[in-house]
Amino acid sequence: MAMLLHLVFGGELVDPQRNEFKDVDEIDIVGIFPDYASAYAAWKGKAQATVDDAHTRYFIAHLHRLRDEQNEESAEDEAQTR
């Protein structure tokens, strides 16, 4: 079974209606996790701890989707950056 990495991060947003961080230097990087279940558990803990602050939000990023060697588009993207 392939490892599907996930990044959990969050912080204070400028406006709760938009996904724009107030201060990028203050983003809380919770960690990188080897599967969605462990990333979800970490996300849930952070989200519940900040539930009273409407401006703070946490996210799960699917790192494994950013680069897929089997996907031709990924290969094309790499060729364009060289």
Secondary structure in CASP SS format (residue, H / E / C, confidence):
PFRMAT SS
TARGET T0000
AUTHOR 0000-0000-0000
METHOD secondary structure of the structure
MODEL  1
M C 1.00
A C 1.00
M C 1.00
L C 1.00
L C 1.00
H E 1.00
L E 1.00
V E 1.00
F E 1.00
G E 1.00
G E 1.00
E E 1.00
L E 1.00
V C 1.00
D C 1.00
P C 1.00
Q C 1.00
R C 1.00
N C 1.00
E C 1.00
F E 1.00
K C 1.00
D C 1.00
V H 1.00
D H 1.00
E H 1.00
I C 1.00
D E 1.00
I E 1.00
V E 1.00
G E 1.00
I E 1.00
F E 1.00
P C 1.00
D C 1.00
Y H 1.00
A H 1.00
S H 1.00
A H 1.00
Y H 1.00
A H 1.00
A H 1.00
W H 1.00
K H 1.00
G H 1.00
K H 1.00
A H 1.00
Q H 1.00
A H 1.00
T C 1.00
V C 1.00
D C 1.00
D C 1.00
A C 1.00
H C 1.00
T E 1.00
R E 1.00
Y E 1.00
F E 1.00
I E 1.00
A E 1.00
H E 1.00
L H 1.00
H H 1.00
R H 1.00
L H 1.00
R C 1.00
D C 1.00
E C 1.00
Q C 1.00
N C 1.00
E H 1.00
E H 1.00
S H 1.00
A H 1.00
E H 1.00
D H 1.00
E H 1.00
A H 1.00
Q H 1.00
T H 1.00
R C 1.00
END
